[in-house]
Amino acid sequence: MEPSVDITELYAAHRLSLVRLAVLLVDDLASAEDVVQDAFAALARRPDAVKDPSKALAYLRVSVVNTARSALRRRRTARAYSPPHDLSPPSPEDTAVLAEEHREVIAALRRLAPRQREVLVLRYWSNLSEAEIAHALRISQGTVKSTASRALVALENAMQATTATASGKEER
């Protein structure tokens, strides 16, 4: 008999890191928690989907990325049929969690193309290798490398623009 995946143990050990990953992909905590819950629910419905228990976390990461993509597609579709609304400002709790420079990086990260954001989040937040990112996103390692390179340049440009804008306001 094959060893089975202990979903309760996986949930306790990795839920928080998967929620953090999802937040960076979908931009809000409630959606991120839903994405992670859906990933664990899918695994619970089909525990045989993961033959090797040591690969369960990788399976969940792929599931979180794919579910986040689906959530963003649904969100984009919904916005196409209704006028966009202003997002509420971050709560005091959200503001207290991140230092100013972290908020600026997160804001710049959110302005990247979805694929670029996914690659950077998986690389620098989840510390995945290029091969693991390629597997998670179902793209080639070469695409991971080029996307990461372009994303870092775009992120740097966005950060420089933010810094220039901030310093211009201070001079007034």
Backbone as JSON Lines, residues from 0, in Angstrom:
{"i":0,"aa":"M","n":[0.84,-1.2,0.0],"ca":[0.0,0.0,0.0],"c":[0.88,1.25,0.0]}
{"i":1,"aa":"E","n":[0.51,2.2,-0.84],"ca":[1.28,3.45,-0.96],"c":[1.02,4.36,0.24]}
{"i":2,"aa":"P","n":[2.04,5.12,0.67],"ca":[1.8,6.09,1.74],"c":[0.87,7.19,1.23]}
{"i":3,"aa":"S","n":[-0.07,7.61,2.06],"ca":[-1.01,8.64,1.62],"c":[-0.58,10.01,2.12]}
{"i":4,"aa":"V","n":[-1.18,11.01,1.54],"ca":[-0.89,12.39,1.89],"c":[-1.69,12.76,3.13]}
{"i":5,"aa":"D","n":[-1.03,13.31,4.15],"ca":[-1.72,13.77,5.35],"c":[-2.08,15.24,5.14]}
{"i":6,"aa":"I","n":[-3.32,15.47,4.72],"ca":[-3.77,16.81,4.36],"c":[-3.8,17.73,5.58]}
{"i":7,"aa":"T","n":[-4.18,17.18,6.73],"ca":[-4.23,18.0,7.94],"c":[-2.83,18.51,8.29]}
{"i":8,"aa":"E","n":[-1.85,17.64,8.19],"ca":[-0.47,18.03,8.49],"c":[0.03,19.06,7.47]}
{"i":9,"aa":"L","n":[-0.27,18.82,6.19],"ca":[0.11,19.77,5.13],"c":[-0.53,21.14,5.39]}
{"i":10,"aa":"Y","n":[-1.8,21.13,5.74],"ca":[-2.53,22.36,5.98],"c":[-1.89,23.15,7.13]}
{"i":11,"aa":"A","n":[-1.62,22.45,8.21],"ca":[-1.03,23.12,9.38],"c":[0.36,23.68,9.06]}
{"i":12,"aa":"A","n":[1.13,22.96,8.28],"ca":[2.51,23.36,8.02],"c":[2.64,24.41,6.91]}
{"i":13,"aa":"H","n":[1.74,24.41,5.93],"ca":[1.98,25.22,4.73],"c":[0.86,26.18,4.35]}
{"i":14,"aa":"R","n":[-0.25,26.18,5.06],"ca":[-1.36,27.06,4.69],"c":[-0.94,28.52,4.66]}
{"i":15,"aa":"L","n":[-0.25,28.97,5.69],"ca":[0.12,30.37,5.77],"c":[1.03,30.79,4.61]}
{"i":16,"aa":"S","n":[2.03,29.98,4.3],"ca":[2.93,30.34,3.19],"c":[2.18,30.32,1.86]}
{"i":17,"aa":"L","n":[1.22,29.41,1.71],"ca":[0.44,29.37,0.46],"c":[-0.51,30.57,0.38]}
{"i":18,"aa":"V","n":[-1.06,31.0,1.51],"ca":[-1.91,32.21,1.5],"c":[-1.06,33.42,1.13]}
{"i":19,"aa":"R","n":[0.14,33.51,1.67],"ca":[1.03,34.63,1.32],"c":[1.34,34.62,-0.17]}
{"i":20,"aa":"L","n":[1.61,33.46,-0.71],"ca":[1.85,33.33,-2.15],"c":[0.63,33.81,-2.92]}
{"i":21,"aa":"A","n":[-0.55,33.35,-2.53],"ca":[-1.78,33.71,-3.23],"c":[-2.08,35.2,-3.13]}
{"i":22,"aa":"V","n":[-1.79,35.82,-1.97],"ca":[-2.03,37.26,-1.81],"c":[-1.22,38.04,-2.84]}
{"i":23,"aa":"L","n":[0.0,37.62,-3.08],"ca":[0.83,38.32,-4.05],"c":[0.32,38.13,-5.48]}
{"i":24,"aa":"L","n":[-0.44,37.08,-5.71],"ca":[-0.97,36.82,-7.06],"c":[-2.33,37.45,-7.27]}
{"i":25,"aa":"V","n":[-3.2,37.47,-6.25],"ca":[-4.56,37.97,-6.43],"c":[-4.83,39.3,-5.73]}
{"i":26,"aa":"D","n":[-3.89,39.82,-4.97],"ca":[-3.95,41.17,-4.41],"c":[-4.83,41.38,-3.18]}
{"i":27,"aa":"D","n":[-5.61,40.39,-2.73],"ca":[-6.37,40.63,-1.51],"c":[-6.45,39.35,-0.69]}
{"i":28,"aa":"L","n":[-6.5,39.53,0.61],"ca":[-6.42,38.41,1.55],"c":[-7.62,37.47,1.42]}
{"i":29,"aa":"A","n":[-8.81,38.01,1.3],"ca":[-10.01,37.15,1.24],"c":[-9.94,36.22,0.03]}
{"i":30,"aa":"S","n":[-9.6,36.76,-1.13],"ca":[-9.49,35.93,-2.34],"c":[-8.35,34.92,-2.19]}
{"i":31,"aa":"A","n":[-7.25,35.36,-1.59],"ca":[-6.11,34.46,-1.41],"c":[-6.48,33.28,-0.52]}
{"i":32,"aa":"E","n":[-7.19,33.56,0.56],"ca":[-7.62,32.47,1.44],"c":[-8.56,31.51,0.72]}
{"i":33,"aa":"D","n":[-9.45,32.06,-0.12],"ca":[-10.35,31.21,-0.91],"c":[-9.56,30.33,-1.87]}
{"i":34,"aa":"V","n":[-8.56,30.92,-2.51],"ca":[-7.73,30.18,-3.47],"c":[-7.04,29.01,-2.76]}
{"i":35,"aa":"V","n":[-6.45,29.26,-1.61],"ca":[-5.74,28.2,-0.88],"c":[-6.73,27.15,-0.38]}
{"i":36,"aa":"Q","n":[-7.88,27.59,0.12],"ca":[-8.89,26.64,0.59],"c":[-9.34,25.75,-0.57]}
{"i":37,"aa":"D","n":[-9.53,26.32,-1.74],"ca":[-9.91,25.53,-2.91],"c":[-8.84,24.51,-3.27]}
{"i":38,"aa":"A","n":[-7.58,24.9,-3.15],"ca":[-6.48,23.98,-3.47],"c":[-6.49,22.79,-2.51]}
{"i":39,"aa":"F","n":[-6.65,23.07,-1.21],"ca":[-6.7,21.97,-0.24],"c":[-7.96,21.12,-0.42]}
{"i":40,"aa":"A","n":[-9.07,21.76,-0.74],"ca":[-10.31,21.0,-0.94],"c":[-10.17,20.07,-2.15]}
{"i":41,"aa":"A","n":[-9.53,20.56,-3.21],"ca":[-9.32,19.72,-4.39],"c":[-8.44,18.52,-4.05]}
{"i":42,"aa":"L","n":[-7.42,18.75,-3.25],"ca":[-6.54,17.65,-2.84],"c":[-7.3,16.67,-1.95]}
{"i":43,"aa":"A","n":[-8.16,17.19,-1.08],"ca":[-8.95,16.31,-0.2],"c":[-9.93,15.46,-1.01]}
{"i":44,"aa":"R","n":[-10.5,16.04,-2.07],"ca":[-11.43,15.29,-2.92],"c":[-10.72,14.2,-3.7]}
{"i":45,"aa":"R","n":[-9.46,14.46,-4.06],"ca":[-8.7,13.51,-4.87],"c":[-7.33,13.27,-4.26]}
{"i":46,"aa":"P","n":[-7.25,12.62,-3.11],"ca":[-5.95,12.4,-2.49],"c":[-5.02,11.52,-3.34]}
{"i":47,"aa":"D","n":[-5.62,10.75,-4.25],"ca":[-4.81,9.91,-5.13],"c":[-4.15,10.71,-6.26]}
{"i":48,"aa":"A","n":[-4.46,12.02,-6.36],"ca":[-3.86,12.87,-7.39],"c":[-2.36,13.02,-7.17]}
{"i":49,"aa":"V","n":[-1.93,12.85,-5.94],"ca":[-0.51,12.95,-5.6],"c":[-0.04,11.56,-5.2]}
{"i":50,"aa":"K","n":[0.72,10.94,-6.08],"ca":[1.21,9.58,-5.82],"c":[2.32,9.57,-4.78]}
{"i":51,"aa":"D","n":[3.17,10.58,-4.83],"ca":[4.32,10.68,-3.92],"c":[4.04,11.78,-2.91]}
{"i":52,"aa":"P","n":[3.84,11.45,-1.62],"ca":[3.54,12.47,-0.61],"c":[4.57,13.6,-0.55]}
{"i":53,"aa":"S","n":[5.81,13.33,-0.93],"ca":[6.82,14.39,-0.89],"c":[6.57,15.46,-1.96]}
{"i":54,"aa":"K","n":[5.69,15.17,-2.91],"ca":[5.37,16.13,-3.96],"c":[4.05,16.85,-3.73]}
{"i":55,"aa":"A","n":[3.45,16.63,-2.58],"ca":[2.15,17.23,-2.29],"c":[2.23,18.75,-2.23]}
{"i":56,"aa":"L","n":[3.3,19.3,-1.63],"ca":[3.43,20.76,-1.55],"c":[3.58,21.37,-2.94]}
{"i":57,"aa":"A","n":[4.34,20.72,-3.8],"ca":[4.48,21.21,-5.18],"c":[3.12,21.18,-5.89]}
{"i":58,"aa":"Y","n":[2.36,20.11,-5.66],"ca":[1.02,19.99,-6.23],"c":[0.15,21.16,-5.76]}
{"i":59,"aa":"L","n":[0.21,21.45,-4.45],"ca":[-0.59,22.55,-3.91],"c":[-0.17,23.9,-4.48]}
{"i":60,"aa":"R","n":[1.15,24.11,-4.66],"ca":[1.62,25.38,-5.25],"c":[1.06,25.55,-6.66]}
{"i":61,"aa":"V","n":[1.13,24.5,-7.46],"ca":[0.6,24.55,-8.83],"c":[-0.9,24.84,-8.77]}
{"i":62,"aa":"S","n":[-1.58,24.18,-7.86],"ca":[-3.01,24.39,-7.71],"c":[-3.33,25.83,-7.3]}
{"i":63,"aa":"V","n":[-2.54,26.39,-6.39],"ca":[-2.75,27.78,-5.96],"c":[-2.53,28.74,-7.13]}
{"i":64,"aa":"V","n":[-1.47,28.54,-7.89],"ca":[-1.19,29.41,-9.04],"c":[-2.33,29.32,-10.06]}
{"i":65,"aa":"N","n":[-2.75,28.1,-10.38],"ca":[-3.81,27.93,-11.36],"c":[-5.14,28.49,-10.87]}
{"i":66,"aa":"T","n":[-5.45,28.28,-9.6],"ca":[-6.7,28.81,-9.05],"c":[-6.65,30.34,-8.98]}
{"i":67,"aa":"A","n":[-5.48,30.89,-8.68],"ca":[-5.33,32.35,-8.67],"c":[-5.55,32.91,-10.08]}
{"i":68,"aa":"R","n":[-5.0,32.24,-11.08],"ca":[-5.22,32.66,-12.46],"c":[-6.71,32.66,-12.79]}
{"i":69,"aa":"S","n":[-7.39,31.6,-12.4],"ca":[-8.83,31.5,-12.65],"c":[-9.58,32.62,-11.95]}
{"i":70,"aa":"A","n":[-9.21,32.9,-10.71],"ca":[-9.86,33.98,-9.97],"c":[-9.65,35.33,-10.66]}
{"i":71,"aa":"L","n":[-8.44,35.55,-11.14],"ca":[-8.16,36.81,-11.85],"c":[-8.93,36.89,-13.16]}
{"i":72,"aa":"R","n":[-9.06,35.75,-13.87],"ca":[-9.85,35.73,-15.11],"c":[-11.31,36.06,-14.81]}
{"i":73,"aa":"R","n":[-11.85,35.44,-13.76],"ca":[-13.24,35.73,-13.39],"c":[-13.41,37.19,-13.01]}
{"i":74,"aa":"R","n":[-12.44,37.71,-12.27],"ca":[-12.49,39.11,-11.86],"c":[-12.44,40.03,-13.08]}
{"i":75,"aa":"R","n":[-11.55,39.71,-14.04],"ca":[-11.42,40.51,-15.26],"c":[-12.72,40.47,-16.07]}
{"i":76,"aa":"T","n":[-13.33,39.31,-16.14],"ca":[-14.59,39.16,-16.88],"c":[-15.69,39.96,-16.21]}
{"i":77,"aa":"A","n":[-15.77,39.88,-14.89],"ca":[-16.79,40.63,-14.15],"c":[-16.61,42.13,-14.33]}
{"i":78,"aa":"R","n":[-15.38,42.59,-14.33],"ca":[-15.11,44.02,-14.49],"c":[-15.46,44.5,-15.89]}
{"i":79,"aa":"A","n":[-15.37,43.62,-16.88],"ca":[-15.7,44.0,-18.25],"c":[-17.18,44.31,-18.39]}
{"i":80,"aa":"Y","n":[-18.02,43.74,-17.51],"ca":[-19.47,43.93,-17.61],"c":[-20.01,44.94,-16.62]}
{"i":81,"aa":"S","n":[-19.17,45.5,-15.77],"ca":[-19.64,46.52,-14.84],"c":[-18.57,47.59,-14.73]}
{"i":82,"aa":"P","n":[-19.0,48.81,-14.43],"ca":[-18.01,49.87,-14.32],"c":[-17.05,49.59,-13.17]}
{"i":83,"aa":"P","n":[-15.75,49.88,-13.37],"ca":[-14.8,49.64,-12.29],"c":[-15.09,50.56,-11.11]}
{"i":84,"aa":"H","n":[-14.85,50.06,-9.93],"ca":[-15.09,50.84,-8.73],"c":[-13.76,51.07,-8.01]}
{"i":85,"aa":"D","n":[-13.75,52.13,-7.23],"ca":[-12.52,52.43,-6.47],"c":[-12.32,51.37,-5.41]}
{"i":86,"aa":"L","n":[-11.1,50.93,-5.27],"ca":[-10.77,49.99,-4.23],"c":[-10.67,50.73,-2.91]}
{"i":87,"aa":"S","n":[-11.12,50.11,-1.86],"ca":[-11.03,50.75,-0.56],"c":[-9.56,50.83,-0.14]}
{"i":88,"aa":"P","n":[-9.21,51.83,0.63],"ca":[-7.82,51.94,1.08],"c":[-7.47,50.77,1.99]}
{"i":89,"aa":"P","n":[-6.19,50.45,2.08],"ca":[-5.79,49.33,2.94],"c":[-6.19,49.6,4.39]}
{"i":90,"aa":"S","n":[-6.53,48.52,5.08],"ca":[-6.92,48.66,6.48],"c":[-5.7,49.03,7.32]}
{"i":91,"aa":"P","n":[-5.91,49.54,8.52],"ca":[-4.77,49.85,9.39],"c":[-3.9,48.62,9.66]}
{"i":92,"aa":"E","n":[-4.55,47.45,9.75],"ca":[-3.78,46.23,9.98],"c":[-2.85,45.94,8.8]}
{"i":93,"aa":"D","n":[-3.39,46.1,7.57],"ca":[-2.56,45.87,6.38],"c":[-1.39,46.86,6.34]}
{"i":94,"aa":"T","n":[-1.67,48.11,6.65],"ca":[-0.65,49.14,6.61],"c":[0.44,48.88,7.63]}
{"i":95,"aa":"A","n":[0.05,48.39,8.8],"ca":[1.02,48.15,9.87],"c":[1.93,46.97,9.57]}
{"i":96,"aa":"V","n":[1.46,46.05,8.75],"ca":[2.22,44.82,8.5],"c":[3.49,45.1,7.7]}
{"i":97,"aa":"L","n":[3.42,45.95,6.72],"ca":[4.56,46.16,5.83],"c":[5.21,47.52,6.04]}
{"i":98,"aa":"A","n":[6.49,47.55,6.03],"ca":[7.22,48.82,6.09],"c":[7.01,49.54,4.76]}
{"i":99,"aa":"E","n":[7.28,50.82,4.73],"ca":[7.03,51.63,3.54],"c":[7.69,51.06,2.29]}
{"i":100,"aa":"E","n":[8.97,50.67,2.4],"ca":[9.64,50.15,1.2],"c":[9.02,48.86,0.72]}
{"i":101,"aa":"H","n":[8.49,48.04,1.62],"ca":[7.83,46.81,1.22],"c":[6.53,47.13,0.49]}
{"i":102,"aa":"R","n":[5.79,48.11,0.97],"ca":[4.55,48.5,0.29],"c":[4.84,49.01,-1.11]}
{"i":103,"aa":"E","n":[5.94,49.75,-1.27],"ca":[6.3,50.26,-2.6],"c":[6.65,49.11,-3.54]}
{"i":104,"aa":"V","n":[7.37,48.12,-3.03],"ca":[7.72,46.97,-3.87],"c":[6.47,46.19,-4.24]}
{"i":105,"aa":"I","n":[5.58,45.98,-3.28],"ca":[4.33,45.26,-3.55],"c":[3.5,46.03,-4.58]}
{"i":106,"aa":"A","n":[3.42,47.34,-4.43],"ca":[2.67,48.15,-5.39],"c":[3.28,48.04,-6.79]}
{"i":107,"aa":"A","n":[4.59,48.11,-6.88],"ca":[5.26,47.97,-8.18],"c":[5.06,46.56,-8.73]}
{"i":108,"aa":"L","n":[5.09,45.57,-7.87],"ca":[4.88,44.18,-8.29],"c":[3.49,44.0,-8.87]}
{"i":109,"aa":"R","n":[2.51,44.66,-8.29],"ca":[1.12,44.55,-8.77],"c":[0.93,45.17,-10.14]}
{"i":110,"aa":"R","n":[1.83,46.09,-10.51],"ca":[1.72,46.73,-11.83],"c":[2.35,45.9,-12.95]}
{"i":111,"aa":"L","n":[3.04,44.82,-12.59],"ca":[3.64,43.95,-13.6],"c":[2.57,43.12,-14.3]}
{"i":112,"aa":"A","n":[2.93,42.61,-15.47],"ca":[2.05,41.68,-16.17],"c":[1.87,40.43,-15.29]}
{"i":113,"aa":"P","n":[0.73,39.78,-15.38],"ca":[0.48,38.61,-14.52],"c":[1.57,37.54,-14.58]}
{"i":114,"aa":"R","n":[2.04,37.18,-15.74],"ca":[3.06,36.14,-15.85],"c":[4.35,36.59,-15.18]}
{"i":115,"aa":"Q","n":[4.72,37.87,-15.37],"ca":[5.93,38.38,-14.73],"c":[5.79,38.33,-13.22]}
{"i":116,"aa":"R","n":[4.63,38.74,-12.71],"ca":[4.39,38.72,-11.28],"c":[4.46,37.29,-10.75]}
{"i":117,"aa":"E","n":[3.85,36.35,-11.45],"ca":[3.88,34.95,-11.02],"c":[5.31,34.43,-10.92]}
{"i":118,"aa":"V","n":[6.11,34.7,-11.95],"ca":[7.49,34.21,-11.95],"c":[8.28,34.81,-10.8]}
{"i":119,"aa":"L","n":[8.17,36.12,-10.58],"ca":[8.93,36.74,-9.49],"c":[8.45,36.27,-8.12]}
{"i":120,"aa":"V","n":[7.16,36.14,-7.94],"ca":[6.63,35.69,-6.66],"c":[7.1,34.26,-6.37]}
{"i":121,"aa":"L","n":[7.02,33.4,-7.36],"ca":[7.46,32.01,-7.14],"c":[8.97,31.94,-6.91]}
{"i":122,"aa":"R","n":[9.72,32.79,-7.58],"ca":[11.19,32.76,-7.44],"c":[11.65,33.35,-6.11]}
{"i":123,"aa":"Y","n":[11.21,34.56,-5.82],"ca":[11.75,35.27,-4.68],"c":[10.92,35.13,-3.4]}
{"i":124,"aa":"W","n":[9.65,34.84,-3.52],"ca":[8.83,34.65,-2.32],"c":[8.85,33.2,-1.9]}
{"i":125,"aa":"S","n":[8.63,32.31,-2.89],"ca":[8.56,30.88,-2.57],"c":[9.9,30.17,-2.72]}
{"i":126,"aa":"N","n":[10.92,30.9,-3.18],"ca":[12.26,30.34,-3.35],"c":[12.28,29.08,-4.22]}
{"i":127,"aa":"L","n":[11.51,29.1,-5.29],"ca":[11.49,27.95,-6.2],"c":[12.6,28.1,-7.23]}
{"i":128,"aa":"S","n":[13.1,26.99,-7.7],"ca":[14.11,27.01,-8.75],"c":[13.42,27.3,-10.09]}
{"i":129,"aa":"E","n":[14.24,27.58,-11.1],"ca":[13.67,27.82,-12.43],"c":[12.89,26.6,-12.91]}
{"i":130,"aa":"A","n":[13.41,25.41,-12.64],"ca":[12.73,24.17,-13.06],"c":[11.38,24.03,-12.35]}
{"i":131,"aa":"E","n":[11.34,24.35,-11.05],"ca":[10.09,24.25,-10.3],"c":[9.07,25.29,-10.78]}
{"i":132,"aa":"I","n":[9.55,26.48,-11.1],"ca":[8.65,27.52,-11.61],"c":[8.11,27.09,-12.97]}
{"i":133,"aa":"A","n":[8.98,26.58,-13.82],"ca":[8.55,26.12,-15.14],"c":[7.47,25.06,-15.0]}
{"i":134,"aa":"H","n":[7.67,24.14,-14.07],"ca":[6.68,23.08,-13.86],"c":[5.38,23.67,-13.33]}
{"i":135,"aa":"A","n":[5.46,24.57,-12.35],"ca":[4.27,25.15,-11.74],"c":[3.45,25.96,-12.75]}
{"i":136,"aa":"L","n":[4.13,26.68,-13.63],"ca":[3.44,27.54,-14.59],"c":[3.24,26.87,-15.94]}
{"i":137,"aa":"R","n":[3.8,25.67,-16.08],"ca":[3.71,24.91,-17.34],"c":[4.28,25.7,-18.51]}
{"i":138,"aa":"I","n":[5.5,26.24,-18.27],"ca":[6.24,26.93,-19.32],"c":[7.67,26.38,-19.32]}
{"i":139,"aa":"S","n":[8.46,26.75,-20.32],"ca":[9.83,26.25,-20.38],"c":[10.73,27.03,-19.42]}
{"i":140,"aa":"Q","n":[11.87,26.42,-19.07],"ca":[12.82,27.11,-18.2],"c":[13.35,28.37,-18.88]}
{"i":141,"aa":"G","n":[13.53,28.34,-20.19],"ca":[13.97,29.52,-20.91],"c":[12.98,30.66,-20.78]}
{"i":142,"aa":"T","n":[11.69,30.33,-20.84],"ca":[10.66,31.35,-20.66],"c":[10.69,31.91,-19.24]}
{"i":143,"aa":"V","n":[10.95,31.05,-18.27],"ca":[11.08,31.51,-16.89],"c":[12.22,32.51,-16.78]}
{"i":144,"aa":"K","n":[13.38,32.17,-17.37],"ca":[14.55,33.05,-17.29],"c":[14.27,34.4,-17.95]}
{"i":145,"aa":"S","n":[13.73,34.37,-19.17],"ca":[13.51,35.63,-19.88],"c":[12.42,36.46,-19.21]}
{"i":146,"aa":"T","n":[11.37,35.79,-18.73],"ca":[10.29,36.51,-18.05],"c":[10.81,37.14,-16.76]}
{"i":147,"aa":"A","n":[11.62,36.4,-16.0],"ca":[12.18,36.95,-14.76],"c":[13.07,38.14,-15.06]}
{"i":148,"aa":"S","n":[13.87,38.04,-16.08],"ca":[14.77,39.13,-16.44],"c":[13.98,40.39,-16.8]}
{"i":149,"aa":"R","n":[12.98,40.23,-17.65],"ca":[12.16,41.38,-18.05],"c":[11.37,41.94,-16.86]}
{"i":150,"aa":"A","n":[10.9,41.04,-16.02],"ca":[10.12,41.48,-14.85],"c":[10.98,42.29,-13.89]}
{"i":151,"aa":"L","n":[12.22,41.85,-13.68],"ca":[13.11,42.59,-12.78],"c":[13.42,43.99,-13.32]}
{"i":152,"aa":"V","n":[13.61,44.09,-14.63],"ca":[13.85,45.4,-15.25],"c":[12.61,46.28,-15.08]}
{"i":153,"aa":"A","n":[11.43,45.72,-15.34],"ca":[10.19,46.48,-15.19],"c":[9.98,46.9,-13.74]}
{"i":154,"aa":"L","n":[10.29,46.0,-12.81],"ca":[10.14,46.31,-11.39],"c":[11.1,47.42,-10.97]}
{"i":155,"aa":"E","n":[12.33,47.34,-11.45],"ca":[13.31,48.38,-11.14],"c":[12.86,49.73,-11.69]}
{"i":156,"aa":"N","n":[12.37,49.75,-12.93],"ca":[11.88,51.0,-13.53],"c":[10.71,51.57,-12.74]}
{"i":157,"aa":"A","n":[9.81,50.69,-12.32],"ca":[8.66,51.15,-11.53],"c":[9.1,51.72,-10.2]}
{"i":158,"aa":"M","n":[10.08,51.07,-9.57],"ca":[10.58,51.56,-8.29],"c":[11.3,52.91,-8.46]}
{"i":159,"aa":"Q","n":[12.07,53.06,-9.53],"ca":[12.74,54.34,-9.78],"c":[11.73,55.43,-10.05]}
{"i":160,"aa":"A","n":[10.66,55.11,-10.77],"ca":[9.61,56.1,-11.04],"c":[8.93,56.51,-9.75]}
{"i":161,"aa":"T","n":[8.69,55.55,-8.86],"ca":[8.07,55.84,-7.57],"c":[8.98,56.73,-6.74]}
{"i":162,"aa":"T","n":[10.28,56.43,-6.72],"ca":[11.24,57.22,-5.97],"c":[11.33,58.64,-6.53]}
{"i":163,"aa":"A","n":[11.33,58.77,-7.85],"ca":[11.41,60.09,-8.48],"c":[10.16,60.9,-8.17]}
{"i":164,"aa":"T","n":[9.0,60.26,-8.19],"ca":[7.76,60.94,-7.89],"c":[7.74,61.39,-6.43]}
{"i":165,"aa":"A","n":[8.19,60.53,-5.54],"ca":[8.21,60.86,-4.11],"c":[9.17,62.0,-3.83]}
{"i":166,"aa":"S","n":[10.35,61.99,-4.45],"ca":[11.32,63.05,-4.2],"c":[10.84,64.37,-4.81]}
{"i":167,"aa":"G","n":[10.1,64.31,-5.9],"ca":[9.54,65.53,-6.5],"c":[8.51,66.18,-5.59]}
{"i":168,"aa":"K","n":[7.73,65.35,-4.87],"ca":[6.73,65.88,-3.95],"c":[7.39,66.52,-2.73]}
{"i":169,"aa":"E","n":[8.53,65.95,-2.31],"ca":[9.22,66.47,-1.12],"c":[9.85,67.83,-1.39]}
{"i":170,"aa":"E","n":[10.26,68.09,-2.65],"ca":[10.92,69.34,-2.98],"c":[9.97,70.51,-3.02]}
{"i":171,"aa":"R","n":[8.7,70.25,-3.15],"ca":[7.7,71.34,-3.28],"c":[7.46,72.03,-1.99]}
